[in-house]
Amino acid sequence: MENAICQDQFGRHYYNGGSQRYIFTLWCKDPDCGRGEYSEEIDVLAGSVGQAKSIGKAVLLADYIPGLYISKVTRVW
Protein backbone atom coordinates (compact mmCIF):
# COMPACT_ATOMS: atom_id res chain seq x y z
CA MET A 1 0.00 0.00 0.00
CA GLU A 2 2.81 2.38 -0.83
CA ASN A 3 0.72 4.75 -2.97
CA ALA A 4 -2.50 4.57 -0.99
CA ILE A 5 -4.54 7.77 -0.82
CA CYS A 6 -4.76 9.10 2.72
CA GLN A 7 -6.47 12.05 4.36
CA ASP A 8 -4.92 14.35 6.97
CA GLN A 9 -6.62 16.00 9.95
CA PHE A 10 -7.60 19.01 7.79
CA GLY A 11 -9.42 16.90 5.18
CA ARG A 12 -6.74 17.17 2.49
CA HIS A 13 -6.06 14.06 0.41
CA TYR A 14 -2.54 12.91 -0.51
CA TYR A 15 -0.51 9.90 -1.66
CA ASN A 16 1.10 8.05 1.23
CA GLY A 17 4.85 8.30 0.66
CA GLY A 18 4.50 10.84 -2.15
CA SER A 19 5.77 14.36 -2.55
CA GLN A 20 3.34 16.78 -0.87
CA ARG A 21 4.84 20.22 -1.39
CA TYR A 22 1.80 22.21 -2.48
CA ILE A 23 -1.88 22.51 -1.63
CA PHE A 24 -4.30 22.41 -4.55
CA THR A 25 -8.06 22.91 -4.66
CA LEU A 26 -9.88 20.85 -7.28
CA TRP A 27 -13.16 22.43 -8.37
CA CYS A 28 -15.65 19.78 -9.50
CA LYS A 29 -18.81 20.08 -11.57
CA ASP A 30 -21.72 17.86 -12.39
CA PRO A 31 -23.82 18.01 -15.59
CA ASP A 32 -26.39 20.34 -13.94
CA CYS A 33 -23.90 23.10 -13.04
CA GLY A 34 -23.95 26.29 -15.02
CA ARG A 35 -21.07 28.53 -15.95
CA GLY A 36 -19.07 29.54 -12.88
CA GLU A 37 -20.89 27.09 -10.59
CA TYR A 38 -19.18 24.17 -8.87
CA SER A 39 -20.71 21.27 -6.98
CA GLU A 40 -17.75 20.21 -4.84
CA GLU A 41 -14.25 21.27 -3.97
CA ILE A 42 -11.54 18.84 -2.94
CA ASP A 43 -8.32 19.91 -1.20
CA VAL A 44 -5.24 17.90 -2.16
CA LEU A 45 -1.57 17.84 -1.12
CA ALA A 46 0.62 17.10 -4.15
CA GLY A 47 3.89 17.89 -5.86
CA SER A 48 2.38 18.93 -9.21
CA VAL A 49 -0.91 19.69 -10.95
CA GLY A 50 -0.87 16.29 -12.67
CA GLN A 51 -0.41 14.47 -9.38
CA ALA A 52 -3.22 16.55 -7.84
CA LYS A 53 -5.55 15.59 -10.69
CA SER A 54 -4.77 11.89 -10.37
CA ILE A 55 -5.45 12.02 -6.62
CA GLY A 56 -8.68 13.92 -7.28
CA LYS A 57 -9.87 11.40 -9.87
CA ALA A 58 -9.27 8.53 -7.46
CA VAL A 59 -11.13 10.36 -4.67
CA LEU A 60 -14.07 11.12 -6.98
CA LEU A 61 -14.34 7.48 -8.02
CA ALA A 62 -14.22 6.25 -4.44
CA ASP A 63 -16.21 8.82 -2.48
CA TYR A 64 -18.47 10.93 -4.69
CA ILE A 65 -21.33 10.54 -7.15
CA PRO A 66 -20.27 9.28 -10.58
CA GLY A 67 -21.29 12.37 -12.58
CA LEU A 68 -18.73 14.71 -10.99
CA TYR A 69 -15.63 15.71 -12.92
CA ILE A 70 -12.69 18.02 -12.26
CA SER A 71 -13.24 21.35 -13.96
CA LYS A 72 -10.54 23.62 -12.54
CA VAL A 73 -7.38 23.25 -10.44
CA THR A 74 -6.02 26.13 -8.34
CA ARG A 75 -2.92 26.22 -6.18
CA VAL A 76 -3.38 27.59 -2.66
CA TRP A 77 -0.62 30.03 -1.70
KOLPAZA-626388 format. One record per atom (N, C-alpha, C): residue in three letters; y, z, x. Coordinates in steps of 0.02 Angstrom, whole numbers, padded with zeros to 5 digits, always signed. Layout:
! residues N
alaYZX/...
//
This chain:
! residues 77
met-00060+00000+00041/met+00000+00000+00000/met+00062+00000+00043/glu+00063-00040+00095/glu+00119-00042+00140/glu+00183-00067+00107/asn+00179-00120+00068/asn+00238-00149+00036/asn+00242-00131-00038/ala+00223-00071-00055/ala+00228-00050-00125/ala+00302-00038-00142/ile+00320-00053-00204/ile+00389-00041-00227/ile+00394+00031-00250/cys+00443+00066-00222/cys+00455+00136-00238/cys+00524+00143-00269/gln+00537+00204-00293/gln+00603+00218-00323/gln+00627+00284-00295/asp+00691+00286-00273/asp+00718+00348-00246/asp+00747+00392-00301/gln+00775+00450-00282/gln+00800+00497-00331/gln+00861+00472-00370/phe+00893+00418-00346/phe+00950+00389-00380/phe+00932+00330-00425/gly+00868+00314-00428/gly+00845+00259-00471/gly+00844+00191-00438/arg+00858+00188-00373/arg+00859+00125-00337/arg+00788+00107-00315/his+00769+00044-00322/his+00703+00020-00303/his+00705-00007-00232/tyr+00649-00001-00195/tyr+00645-00026-00127/tyr+00573-00035-00107/tyr+00562-00075-00054/tyr+00495-00083-00026/tyr+00481-00023+00020/asn+00423+00007+00011/asn+00402+00062+00055/asn+00389+00033+00124/gly+00424+00058+00175/gly+00415+00033+00242/gly+00457-00028+00259/gly+00500-00049+00213/gly+00542-00108+00225/gly+00610-00088+00252/ser+00650-00138+00264/ser+00718-00127+00288/ser+00765-00118+00229/gln+00794-00059+00223/gln+00839-00044+00167/gln+00909-00029+00193/arg+00944-00080+00214/arg+01011-00070+00242/arg+01067-00074+00191/tyr+01056-00111+00138/tyr+01110-00124+00090/tyr+01089-00107+00019/ile+01138-00093-00023/ile+01125-00081-00094/ile+01148-00143-00132/phe+01105-00170-00174/phe+01121-00227-00215/phe+01113-00208-00288/thr+01154-00238-00331/thr+01145-00233-00403/thr+01124-00301-00429/leu+01068-00303-00464/leu+01043-00364-00494/leu+01061-00364-00567/trp+01099-00413-00589/trp+01122-00419-00658/trp+01073-00464-00694/cys+01042-00439-00747/cys+00989-00475-00782/cys+01011-00494-00853/lys+00989-00552-00874/lys+01004-00578-00940/lys+00940-00591-00979/asp+00947-00595-01044/asp+00893-00620-01086/asp+00920-00681-01123/pro+00878-00718-01158/pro+00901-00779-01191/pro+00957-00770-01242/asp+00966-00709-01269/asp+01017-00697-01320/asp+01086-00681-01291/cys+01091-00671-01226/cys+01155-00652-01195/cys+01201-00712-01191/gly+01264-00699-01204/gly+01315-00751-01198/gly+01344-00752-01128/arg+01394-00792-01118/arg+01426-00798-01053/arg+01460-00732-01035/gly+01447-00706-00977/gly+01477-00644-00954/gly+01444-00581-00980/glu+01391-00587-01018/glu+01354-00530-01044/glu+01289-00521-01006/tyr+01271-00459-00994/tyr+01208-00443-00959/tyr+01171-00390-00997/ser+01105-00396-00999/ser+01063-00349-01035/ser+01047-00287-00994/glu+01032-00297-00931/glu+01011-00242-00888/glu+01041-00251-00819/glu+01046-00196-00783/glu+01063-00199-00712/glu+01013-00156-00675/ile+00991-00181-00618/ile+00942-00147-00577/ile+00972-00137-00508/asp+00971-00075-00483/asp+00995-00060-00416/asp+00937-00062-00368/val+00948-00095-00310/val+00895-00108-00262/val+00921-00093-00192/leu+00879-00064-00150/leu+00892-00056-00079/leu+00854-00110-00042/ala+00888-00152-00003/ala+00855-00207+00031/ala+00894-00228+00093/gly+00863-00269+00134/gly+00894-00293+00195/gly+00931-00359+00185/ser+00915-00395+00132/ser+00946-00460+00119/ser+00946-00475+00044/val+00982-00527+00025/val+00985-00548-00045/val+00916-00571-00068/gly+00881-00609-00026/gly+00815-00634-00044/gly+00765-00577-00055/gln+00768-00526-00012/gln+00724-00469-00020/gln+00742-00431-00084/ala+00806-00426-00099/ala+00827-00392-00161/ala+00802-00429-00222/lys+00804-00496-00221/lys+00780-00535-00278/lys+00704-00527-00287/ser+00667-00525-00232/ser+00594-00518-00238/ser+00576-00450-00265/ile+00612-00398-00244/ile+00601-00331-00272/ile+00618-00331-00346/gly+00675-00361-00364/gly+00696-00364-00434/gly+00647-00401-00478/lys+00619-00456-00454/lys+00570-00493-00493/lys+00508-00452-00506/ala+00485-00416-00455/ala+00426-00373-00463/ala+00440-00316-00513/val+00500-00287-00510/val+00518-00234-00556/val+00523-00261-00628/leu+00551-00320-00636/leu+00556-00349-00703/leu+00487-00363-00732/leu+00442-00388-00692/leu+00374-00401-00717/leu+00337-00337-00736/ala+00349-00284-00699/ala+00312-00222-00711/ala+00342-00178-00765/asp+00409-00176-00770/asp+00441-00124-00810/asp+00483-00148-00869/tyr+00499-00211-00873/tyr+00546-00234-00924/tyr+00515-00287-00969/ile+00552-00307-01020/ile+00527-00358-01066/ile+00523-00425-01031/pro+00476-00468-01050/pro+00464-00529-01013/pro+00521-00580-01013/gly+00566-00578-01061/gly+00618-00629-01065/gly+00676-00619-01016/leu+00680-00563-00982/leu+00736-00550-00937/leu+00729-00590-00872/tyr+00785-00612-00846/tyr+00785-00646-00781/tyr+00848-00626-00743/ile+00845-00631-00677/ile+00901-00613-00634/ile+00953-00668-00637/ser+01014-00650-00656/ser+01068-00698-00662/ser+01117-00695-00603/lys+01130-00635-00579/lys+01181-00627-00527/lys+01161-00569-00482/val+01176-00575-00418/val+01163-00522-00369/val+01229-00504-00335/thr+01246-00440-00336/thr+01306-00417-00301/thr+01288-00362-00252/arg+01322-00361-00195/arg+01311-00309-00146/arg+01361-00253-00158/val+01337-00191-00158/val+01379-00133-00169/val+01406-00110-00101/trp+01471-00104-00096/trp+01501-00085-00031/trp+01511-00012-00028/
//
